[in-house]
């Protein structure tokens, strides 16, 4: 299933995996929220409260669509965060790691270049809907 995440300066399409958290997100669409940023990560409250899944991860590839259960937020890293290690490493497709604040449920991936998220500003209105 694909979703569109839009903000005033752009949008991305993401493909969701078949997970309990992705199913909860799809059931809640459309969503409207306010963007927050943390390094090269965009996140925003969804009002959802899914449980932490057994395969939750803290270190992910840029472009991962993750759900931060501690903040009830969708987390969209597109590069390093303030706690990332190895910036400039060739370990990921886009260089460096995206280290989330705590383990998050992985729910999918941004289609294409996740650096499109760099145009999101804290306070931007964010809309998530089926693509």
Phi and psi in radians as a Rosetta constraint file:
Dihedral C 1 N 2 CA 2 C 2 CIRCULARHARMONIC -1.988 0.35
Dihedral N 2 CA 2 C 2 N 3 CIRCULARHARMONIC 2.522 0.35
Dihedral C 2 N 3 CA 3 C 3 CIRCULARHARMONIC -2.169 0.35
Dihedral N 3 CA 3 C 3 N 4 CIRCULARHARMONIC 2.723 0.35
Dihedral C 3 N 4 CA 4 C 4 CIRCULARHARMONIC -1.965 0.35
Dihedral N 4 CA 4 C 4 N 5 CIRCULARHARMONIC 2.242 0.35
Dihedral C 4 N 5 CA 5 C 5 CIRCULARHARMONIC -1.950 0.35
Dihedral N 5 CA 5 C 5 N 6 CIRCULARHARMONIC 2.041 0.35
Dihedral C 5 N 6 CA 6 C 6 CIRCULARHARMONIC -2.068 0.35
Dihedral N 6 CA 6 C 6 N 7 CIRCULARHARMONIC 2.621 0.35
Dihedral C 6 N 7 CA 7 C 7 CIRCULARHARMONIC -2.568 0.35
Dihedral N 7 CA 7 C 7 N 8 CIRCULARHARMONIC 2.982 0.35
Dihedral C 7 N 8 CA 8 C 8 CIRCULARHARMONIC -0.935 0.35
Dihedral N 8 CA 8 C 8 N 9 CIRCULARHARMONIC -0.619 0.35
Dihedral C 8 N 9 CA 9 C 9 CIRCULARHARMONIC -1.679 0.35
Dihedral N 9 CA 9 C 9 N 10 CIRCULARHARMONIC 0.002 0.35
Dihedral C 9 N 10 CA 10 C 10 CIRCULARHARMONIC 2.957 0.35
Dihedral N 10 CA 10 C 10 N 11 CIRCULARHARMONIC -2.874 0.35
Dihedral C 10 N 11 CA 11 C 11 CIRCULARHARMONIC -2.835 0.35
Dihedral N 11 CA 11 C 11 N 12 CIRCULARHARMONIC 2.825 0.35
Dihedral C 11 N 12 CA 12 C 12 CIRCULARHARMONIC -2.339 0.35
Dihedral N 12 CA 12 C 12 N 13 CIRCULARHARMONIC 2.708 0.35
Dihedral C 12 N 13 CA 13 C 13 CIRCULARHARMONIC -1.852 0.35
Dihedral N 13 CA 13 C 13 N 14 CIRCULARHARMONIC 2.442 0.35
Dihedral C 13 N 14 CA 14 C 14 CIRCULARHARMONIC -2.278 0.35
Dihedral N 14 CA 14 C 14 N 15 CIRCULARHARMONIC 2.531 0.35
Dihedral C 14 N 15 CA 15 C 15 CIRCULARHARMONIC -1.761 0.35
Dihedral N 15 CA 15 C 15 N 16 CIRCULARHARMONIC 2.192 0.35
Dihedral C 15 N 16 CA 16 C 16 CIRCULARHARMONIC -1.624 0.35
Dihedral N 16 CA 16 C 16 N 17 CIRCULARHARMONIC 2.550 0.35
Dihedral C 16 N 17 CA 17 C 17 CIRCULARHARMONIC -1.421 0.35
Dihedral N 17 CA 17 C 17 N 18 CIRCULARHARMONIC 2.984 0.35
Dihedral C 17 N 18 CA 18 C 18 CIRCULARHARMONIC -1.585 0.35
Dihedral N 18 CA 18 C 18 N 19 CIRCULARHARMONIC 1.491 0.35
Dihedral C 18 N 19 CA 19 C 19 CIRCULARHARMONIC -2.294 0.35
Dihedral N 19 CA 19 C 19 N 20 CIRCULARHARMONIC 2.806 0.35
Dihedral C 19 N 20 CA 20 C 20 CIRCULARHARMONIC -1.034 0.35
Dihedral N 20 CA 20 C 20 N 21 CIRCULARHARMONIC -0.674 0.35
Dihedral C 20 N 21 CA 21 C 21 CIRCULARHARMONIC -1.203 0.35
Dihedral N 21 CA 21 C 21 N 22 CIRCULARHARMONIC -0.708 0.35
Dihedral C 21 N 22 CA 22 C 22 CIRCULARHARMONIC -1.087 0.35
Dihedral N 22 CA 22 C 22 N 23 CIRCULARHARMONIC -0.701 0.35
Dihedral C 22 N 23 CA 23 C 23 CIRCULARHARMONIC -1.098 0.35
Dihedral N 23 CA 23 C 23 N 24 CIRCULARHARMONIC -0.720 0.35
Dihedral C 23 N 24 CA 24 C 24 CIRCULARHARMONIC -1.128 0.35
Dihedral N 24 CA 24 C 24 N 25 CIRCULARHARMONIC -0.703 0.35
Dihedral C 24 N 25 CA 25 C 25 CIRCULARHARMONIC -1.103 0.35
Dihedral N 25 CA 25 C 25 N 26 CIRCULARHARMONIC -0.833 0.35
Dihedral C 25 N 26 CA 26 C 26 CIRCULARHARMONIC -1.031 0.35
Dihedral N 26 CA 26 C 26 N 27 CIRCULARHARMONIC -0.710 0.35
Dihedral C 26 N 27 CA 27 C 27 CIRCULARHARMONIC -1.143 0.35
Dihedral N 27 CA 27 C 27 N 28 CIRCULARHARMONIC -0.432 0.35
Dihedral C 27 N 28 CA 28 C 28 CIRCULARHARMONIC -1.572 0.35
Dihedral N 28 CA 28 C 28 N 29 CIRCULARHARMONIC -0.120 0.35
Dihedral C 28 N 29 CA 29 C 29 CIRCULARHARMONIC -1.238 0.35
Dihedral N 29 CA 29 C 29 N 30 CIRCULARHARMONIC 2.603 0.35
Dihedral C 29 N 30 CA 30 C 30 CIRCULARHARMONIC -1.376 0.35
Dihedral N 30 CA 30 C 30 N 31 CIRCULARHARMONIC 2.663 0.35
Dihedral C 30 N 31 CA 31 C 31 CIRCULARHARMONIC -2.080 0.35
Dihedral N 31 CA 31 C 31 N 32 CIRCULARHARMONIC 2.554 0.35
Dihedral C 31 N 32 CA 32 C 32 CIRCULARHARMONIC -2.208 0.35
Dihedral N 32 CA 32 C 32 N 33 CIRCULARHARMONIC 2.424 0.35
Dihedral C 32 N 33 CA 33 C 33 CIRCULARHARMONIC -2.686 0.35
Dihedral N 33 CA 33 C 33 N 34 CIRCULARHARMONIC -3.022 0.35
Dihedral C 33 N 34 CA 34 C 34 CIRCULARHARMONIC -2.123 0.35
Dihedral N 34 CA 34 C 34 N 35 CIRCULARHARMONIC 2.222 0.35
Dihedral C 34 N 35 CA 35 C 35 CIRCULARHARMONIC -1.228 0.35
Dihedral N 35 CA 35 C 35 N 36 CIRCULARHARMONIC 2.496 0.35
Dihedral C 35 N 36 CA 36 C 36 CIRCULARHARMONIC -2.213 0.35
Dihedral N 36 CA 36 C 36 N 37 CIRCULARHARMONIC 2.731 0.35
Dihedral C 36 N 37 CA 37 C 37 CIRCULARHARMONIC -2.243 0.35
Dihedral N 37 CA 37 C 37 N 38 CIRCULARHARMONIC 2.653 0.35
Dihedral C 37 N 38 CA 38 C 38 CIRCULARHARMONIC -2.585 0.35
Dihedral N 38 CA 38 C 38 N 39 CIRCULARHARMONIC 1.755 0.35
Dihedral C 38 N 39 CA 39 C 39 CIRCULARHARMONIC 1.066 0.35
Dihedral N 39 CA 39 C 39 N 40 CIRCULARHARMONIC -2.296 0.35
Dihedral C 39 N 40 CA 40 C 40 CIRCULARHARMONIC -1.758 0.35
Dihedral N 40 CA 40 C 40 N 41 CIRCULARHARMONIC 0.965 0.35
Dihedral C 40 N 41 CA 41 C 41 CIRCULARHARMONIC -2.412 0.35
Dihedral N 41 CA 41 C 41 N 42 CIRCULARHARMONIC 2.399 0.35
Dihedral C 41 N 42 CA 42 C 42 CIRCULARHARMONIC -1.891 0.35
Dihedral N 42 CA 42 C 42 N 43 CIRCULARHARMONIC 2.367 0.35
Dihedral C 42 N 43 CA 43 C 43 CIRCULARHARMONIC -2.510 0.35
Dihedral N 43 CA 43 C 43 N 44 CIRCULARHARMONIC 2.731 0.35
Dihedral C 43 N 44 CA 44 C 44 CIRCULARHARMONIC -2.772 0.35
Dihedral N 44 CA 44 C 44 N 45 CIRCULARHARMONIC 2.578 0.35
Dihedral C 44 N 45 CA 45 C 45 CIRCULARHARMONIC -1.159 0.35
Dihedral N 45 CA 45 C 45 N 46 CIRCULARHARMONIC 2.463 0.35
Dihedral C 45 N 46 CA 46 C 46 CIRCULARHARMONIC -2.013 0.35
Dihedral N 46 CA 46 C 46 N 47 CIRCULARHARMONIC -0.264 0.35
Dihedral C 46 N 47 CA 47 C 47 CIRCULARHARMONIC 1.389 0.35
Dihedral N 47 CA 47 C 47 N 48 CIRCULARHARMONIC -0.042 0.35
Dihedral C 47 N 48 CA 48 C 48 CIRCULARHARMONIC -1.549 0.35
Dihedral N 48 CA 48 C 48 N 49 CIRCULARHARMONIC 2.684 0.35
Dihedral C 48 N 49 CA 49 C 49 CIRCULARHARMONIC -2.329 0.35
Dihedral N 49 CA 49 C 49 N 50 CIRCULARHARMONIC 0.977 0.35
Dihedral C 49 N 50 CA 50 C 50 CIRCULARHARMONIC -1.216 0.35
Dihedral N 50 CA 50 C 50 N 51 CIRCULARHARMONIC 2.743 0.35
Dihedral C 50 N 51 CA 51 C 51 CIRCULARHARMONIC -1.344 0.35
Dihedral N 51 CA 51 C 51 N 52 CIRCULARHARMONIC 2.720 0.35
Dihedral C 51 N 52 CA 52 C 52 CIRCULARHARMONIC -1.171 0.35
Dihedral N 52 CA 52 C 52 N 53 CIRCULARHARMONIC 2.220 0.35
Dihedral C 52 N 53 CA 53 C 53 CIRCULARHARMONIC -1.475 0.35
Dihedral N 53 CA 53 C 53 N 54 CIRCULARHARMONIC 2.700 0.35
Dihedral C 53 N 54 CA 54 C 54 CIRCULARHARMONIC -1.019 0.35
Dihedral N 54 CA 54 C 54 N 55 CIRCULARHARMONIC -0.499 0.35
Dihedral C 54 N 55 CA 55 C 55 CIRCULARHARMONIC -1.737 0.35
Dihedral N 55 CA 55 C 55 N 56 CIRCULARHARMONIC 0.365 0.35
Dihedral C 55 N 56 CA 56 C 56 CIRCULARHARMONIC -0.998 0.35
Dihedral N 56 CA 56 C 56 N 57 CIRCULARHARMONIC 2.555 0.35
Dihedral C 56 N 57 CA 57 C 57 CIRCULARHARMONIC -2.348 0.35
Dihedral N 57 CA 57 C 57 N 58 CIRCULARHARMONIC 2.646 0.35
Dihedral C 57 N 58 CA 58 C 58 CIRCULARHARMONIC -1.714 0.35
Dihedral N 58 CA 58 C 58 N 59 CIRCULARHARMONIC -0.606 0.35
Dihedral C 58 N 59 CA 59 C 59 CIRCULARHARMONIC -1.810 0.35
Dihedral N 59 CA 59 C 59 N 60 CIRCULARHARMONIC 2.153 0.35
Dihedral C 59 N 60 CA 60 C 60 CIRCULARHARMONIC -2.362 0.35
Dihedral N 60 CA 60 C 60 N 61 CIRCULARHARMONIC 2.912 0.35
Dihedral C 60 N 61 CA 61 C 61 CIRCULARHARMONIC -1.294 0.35
Dihedral N 61 CA 61 C 61 N 62 CIRCULARHARMONIC 2.532 0.35
Dihedral C 61 N 62 CA 62 C 62 CIRCULARHARMONIC -0.953 0.35
Dihedral N 62 CA 62 C 62 N 63 CIRCULARHARMONIC 2.433 0.35
Dihedral C 62 N 63 CA 63 C 63 CIRCULARHARMONIC 1.682 0.35
Dihedral N 63 CA 63 C 63 N 64 CIRCULARHARMONIC -0.099 0.35
Dihedral C 63 N 64 CA 64 C 64 CIRCULARHARMONIC -1.214 0.35
Dihedral N 64 CA 64 C 64 N 65 CIRCULARHARMONIC 2.419 0.35
Dihedral C 64 N 65 CA 65 C 65 CIRCULARHARMONIC -1.702 0.35
Dihedral N 65 CA 65 C 65 N 66 CIRCULARHARMONIC 2.016 0.35
Dihedral C 65 N 66 CA 66 C 66 CIRCULARHARMONIC -2.148 0.35
Dihedral N 66 CA 66 C 66 N 67 CIRCULARHARMONIC 2.766 0.35
Dihedral C 66 N 67 CA 67 C 67 CIRCULARHARMONIC -2.091 0.35
Dihedral N 67 CA 67 C 67 N 68 CIRCULARHARMONIC 2.064 0.35
Dihedral C 67 N 68 CA 68 C 68 CIRCULARHARMONIC -1.531 0.35
Dihedral N 68 CA 68 C 68 N 69 CIRCULARHARMONIC 1.774 0.35
Dihedral C 68 N 69 CA 69 C 69 CIRCULARHARMONIC -1.179 0.35
Dihedral N 69 CA 69 C 69 N 70 CIRCULARHARMONIC -0.536 0.35
Dihedral C 69 N 70 CA 70 C 70 CIRCULARHARMONIC -1.191 0.35
Dihedral N 70 CA 70 C 70 N 71 CIRCULARHARMONIC -0.412 0.35
Dihedral C 70 N 71 CA 71 C 71 CIRCULARHARMONIC -2.005 0.35
Dihedral N 71 CA 71 C 71 N 72 CIRCULARHARMONIC 0.062 0.35
Dihedral C 71 N 72 CA 72 C 72 CIRCULARHARMONIC 0.941 0.35
Dihedral N 72 CA 72 C 72 N 73 CIRCULARHARMONIC 0.643 0.35
Dihedral C 72 N 73 CA 73 C 73 CIRCULARHARMONIC -2.210 0.35
Dihedral N 73 CA 73 C 73 N 74 CIRCULARHARMONIC 2.578 0.35
Dihedral C 73 N 74 CA 74 C 74 CIRCULARHARMONIC -1.411 0.35
Dihedral N 74 CA 74 C 74 N 75 CIRCULARHARMONIC 2.310 0.35
Dihedral C 74 N 75 CA 75 C 75 CIRCULARHARMONIC -2.061 0.35
Dihedral N 75 CA 75 C 75 N 76 CIRCULARHARMONIC 2.234 0.35
Dihedral C 75 N 76 CA 76 C 76 CIRCULARHARMONIC -2.187 0.35
Dihedral N 76 CA 76 C 76 N 77 CIRCULARHARMONIC 1.455 0.35
Dihedral C 76 N 77 CA 77 C 77 CIRCULARHARMONIC -1.333 0.35
Dihedral N 77 CA 77 C 77 N 78 CIRCULARHARMONIC 2.404 0.35
Dihedral C 77 N 78 CA 78 C 78 CIRCULARHARMONIC -2.162 0.35
Dihedral N 78 CA 78 C 78 N 79 CIRCULARHARMONIC 0.097 0.35
Dihedral C 78 N 79 CA 79 C 79 CIRCULARHARMONIC -3.107 0.35
Dihedral N 79 CA 79 C 79 N 80 CIRCULARHARMONIC -2.743 0.35
Dihedral C 79 N 80 CA 80 C 80 CIRCULARHARMONIC -1.282 0.35
Dihedral N 80 CA 80 C 80 N 81 CIRCULARHARMONIC 2.639 0.35
Dihedral C 80 N 81 CA 81 C 81 CIRCULARHARMONIC -1.870 0.35
Dihedral N 81 CA 81 C 81 N 82 CIRCULARHARMONIC 3.008 0.35
Dihedral C 81 N 82 CA 82 C 82 CIRCULARHARMONIC -1.019 0.35
Dihedral N 82 CA 82 C 82 N 83 CIRCULARHARMONIC -0.314 0.35
Dihedral C 82 N 83 CA 83 C 83 CIRCULARHARMONIC -1.908 0.35
Dihedral N 83 CA 83 C 83 N 84 CIRCULARHARMONIC 0.183 0.35
Dihedral C 83 N 84 CA 84 C 84 CIRCULARHARMONIC -1.187 0.35
Dihedral N 84 CA 84 C 84 N 85 CIRCULARHARMONIC 2.643 0.35
Dihedral C 84 N 85 CA 85 C 85 CIRCULARHARMONIC -2.078 0.35
Dihedral N 85 CA 85 C 85 N 86 CIRCULARHARMONIC 2.675 0.35
Dihedral C 85 N 86 CA 86 C 86 CIRCULARHARMONIC 1.297 0.35
Dihedral N 86 CA 86 C 86 N 87 CIRCULARHARMONIC 0.535 0.35
Dihedral C 86 N 87 CA 87 C 87 CIRCULARHARMONIC -0.968 0.35
Dihedral N 87 CA 87 C 87 N 88 CIRCULARHARMONIC 2.341 0.35
Dihedral C 87 N 88 CA 88 C 88 CIRCULARHARMONIC 1.606 0.35
Dihedral N 88 CA 88 C 88 N 89 CIRCULARHARMONIC -0.075 0.35
Dihedral C 88 N 89 CA 89 C 89 CIRCULARHARMONIC -1.184 0.35
Dihedral N 89 CA 89 C 89 N 90 CIRCULARHARMONIC 2.682 0.35
Dihedral C 89 N 90 CA 90 C 90 CIRCULARHARMONIC -1.618 0.35
Dihedral N 90 CA 90 C 90 N 91 CIRCULARHARMONIC 0.270 0.35
Dihedral C 90 N 91 CA 91 C 91 CIRCULARHARMONIC -1.230 0.35
Dihedral N 91 CA 91 C 91 N 92 CIRCULARHARMONIC -0.342 0.35
Dihedral C 91 N 92 CA 92 C 92 CIRCULARHARMONIC -2.167 0.35
Dihedral N 92 CA 92 C 92 N 93 CIRCULARHARMONIC 2.845 0.35
Dihedral C 92 N 93 CA 93 C 93 CIRCULARHARMONIC -1.011 0.35
Dihedral N 93 CA 93 C 93 N 94 CIRCULARHARMONIC -0.638 0.35
Dihedral C 93 N 94 CA 94 C 94 CIRCULARHARMONIC -1.844 0.35
Dihedral N 94 CA 94 C 94 N 95 CIRCULARHARMONIC 0.058 0.35
Dihedral C 94 N 95 CA 95 C 95 CIRCULARHARMONIC 1.591 0.35
Dihedral N 95 CA 95 C 95 N 96 CIRCULARHARMONIC 2.276 0.35
Dihedral C 95 N 96 CA 96 C 96 CIRCULARHARMONIC 1.297 0.35
Dihedral N 96 CA 96 C 96 N 97 CIRCULARHARMONIC 3.131 0.35
Dihedral C 96 N 97 CA 97 C 97 CIRCULARHARMONIC -1.990 0.35
Dihedral N 97 CA 97 C 97 N 98 CIRCULARHARMONIC 2.778 0.35
Dihedral C 97 N 98 CA 98 C 98 CIRCULARHARMONIC -1.908 0.35
Dihedral N 98 CA 98 C 98 N 99 CIRCULARHARMONIC 1.919 0.35
Dihedral C 98 N 99 CA 99 C 99 CIRCULARHARMONIC -1.850 0.35
Dihedral N 99 CA 99 C 99 N 100 CIRCULARHARMONIC 2.008 0.35
Dihedral C 99 N 100 CA 100 C 100 CIRCULARHARMONIC -1.366 0.35
Dihedral N 100 CA 100 C 100 N 101 CIRCULARHARMONIC 2.836 0.35
Dihedral C 100 N 101 CA 101 C 101 CIRCULARHARMONIC -1.086 0.35
Dihedral N 101 CA 101 C 101 N 102 CIRCULARHARMONIC -0.508 0.35
Dihedral C 101 N 102 CA 102 C 102 CIRCULARHARMONIC -2.784 0.35
Dihedral N 102 CA 102 C 102 N 103 CIRCULARHARMONIC 2.975 0.35
Dihedral C 102 N 103 CA 103 C 103 CIRCULARHARMONIC -0.982 0.35
Dihedral N 103 CA 103 C 103 N 104 CIRCULARHARMONIC 2.423 0.35
Dihedral C 103 N 104 CA 104 C 104 CIRCULARHARMONIC -2.267 0.35
Dihedral N 104 CA 104 C 104 N 105 CIRCULARHARMONIC 2.684 0.35
Dihedral C 104 N 105 CA 105 C 105 CIRCULARHARMONIC -1.311 0.35
Dihedral N 105 CA 105 C 105 N 106 CIRCULARHARMONIC 2.232 0.35
Dihedral C 105 N 106 CA 106 C 106 CIRCULARHARMONIC -1.476 0.35
Dihedral N 106 CA 106 C 106 N 107 CIRCULARHARMONIC 2.155 0.35
Dihedral C 106 N 107 CA 107 C 107 CIRCULARHARMONIC -2.019 0.35
Dihedral N 107 CA 107 C 107 N 108 CIRCULARHARMONIC -0.160 0.35
Dihedral C 107 N 108 CA 108 C 108 CIRCULARHARMONIC 2.908 0.35
Dihedral N 108 CA 108 C 108 N 109 CIRCULARHARMONIC -2.794 0.35
Dihedral C 108 N 109 CA 109 C 109 CIRCULARHARMONIC -2.488 0.35
Dihedral N 109 CA 109 C 109 N 110 CIRCULARHARMONIC 2.542 0.35
Dihedral C 109 N 110 CA 110 C 110 CIRCULARHARMONIC -1.239 0.35
Dihedral N 110 CA 110 C 110 N 111 CIRCULARHARMONIC 2.318 0.35
Dihedral C 110 N 111 CA 111 C 111 CIRCULARHARMONIC -1.372 0.35
Dihedral N 111 CA 111 C 111 N 112 CIRCULARHARMONIC 2.296 0.35
Dihedral C 111 N 112 CA 112 C 112 CIRCULARHARMONIC 1.466 0.35
Dihedral N 112 CA 112 C 112 N 113 CIRCULARHARMONIC -2.782 0.35
Dihedral C 112 N 113 CA 113 C 113 CIRCULARHARMONIC -1.381 0.35
Dihedral N 113 CA 113 C 113 N 114 CIRCULARHARMONIC 2.026 0.35
Dihedral C 113 N 114 CA 114 C 114 CIRCULARHARMONIC -1.204 0.35
Dihedral N 114 CA 114 C 114 N 115 CIRCULARHARMONIC -0.188 0.35
Dihedral C 114 N 115 CA 115 C 115 CIRCULARHARMONIC -1.155 0.35
Dihedral N 115 CA 115 C 115 N 116 CIRCULARHARMONIC -0.184 0.35
Dihedral C 115 N 116 CA 116 C 116 CIRCULARHARMONIC -1.008 0.35
Dihedral N 116 CA 116 C 116 N 117 CIRCULARHARMONIC -0.473 0.35
Dihedral C 116 N 117 CA 117 C 117 CIRCULARHARMONIC -1.181 0.35
Dihedral N 117 CA 117 C 117 N 118 CIRCULARHARMONIC -0.228 0.35
Dihedral C 117 N 118 CA 118 C 118 CIRCULARHARMONIC -1.120 0.35
Dihedral N 118 CA 118 C 118 N 119 CIRCULARHARMONIC -0.282 0.35
Dihedral C 118 N 119 CA 119 C 119 CIRCULARHARMONIC -1.515 0.35
Dihedral N 119 CA 119 C 119 N 120 CIRCULARHARMONIC -0.078 0.35
Dihedral C 119 N 120 CA 120 C 120 CIRCULARHARMONIC -1.310 0.35
Dihedral N 120 CA 120 C 120 N 121 CIRCULARHARMONIC 2.341 0.35
Dihedral C 120 N 121 CA 121 C 121 CIRCULARHARMONIC -1.981 0.35
Dihedral N 121 CA 121 C 121 N 122 CIRCULARHARMONIC 2.542 0.35
Dihedral C 121 N 122 CA 122 C 122 CIRCULARHARMONIC -0.953 0.35
Dihedral N 122 CA 122 C 122 N 123 CIRCULARHARMONIC 2.304 0.35
Dihedral C 122 N 123 CA 123 C 123 CIRCULARHARMONIC 1.682 0.35
Dihedral N 123 CA 123 C 123 N 124 CIRCULARHARMONIC -0.215 0.35
Dihedral C 123 N 124 CA 124 C 124 CIRCULARHARMONIC -1.099 0.35
Dihedral N 124 CA 124 C 124 N 125 CIRCULARHARMONIC 2.520 0.35
Dihedral C 124 N 125 CA 125 C 125 CIRCULARHARMONIC -1.265 0.35
Dihedral N 125 CA 125 C 125 N 126 CIRCULARHARMONIC 2.358 0.35
Dihedral C 125 N 126 CA 126 C 126 CIRCULARHARMONIC -2.119 0.35
Dihedral N 126 CA 126 C 126 N 127 CIRCULARHARMONIC 2.394 0.35
Dihedral C 126 N 127 CA 127 C 127 CIRCULARHARMONIC -2.201 0.35
Dihedral N 127 CA 127 C 127 N 128 CIRCULARHARMONIC 2.272 0.35
Dihedral C 127 N 128 CA 128 C 128 CIRCULARHARMONIC -2.084 0.35
Dihedral N 128 CA 128 C 128 N 129 CIRCULARHARMONIC 2.235 0.35
Dihedral C 128 N 129 CA 129 C 129 CIRCULARHARMONIC -2.577 0.35
Dihedral N 129 CA 129 C 129 N 130 CIRCULARHARMONIC 2.963 0.35
Dihedral C 129 N 130 CA 130 C 130 CIRCULARHARMONIC -1.121 0.35
Dihedral N 130 CA 130 C 130 N 131 CIRCULARHARMONIC 2.496 0.35
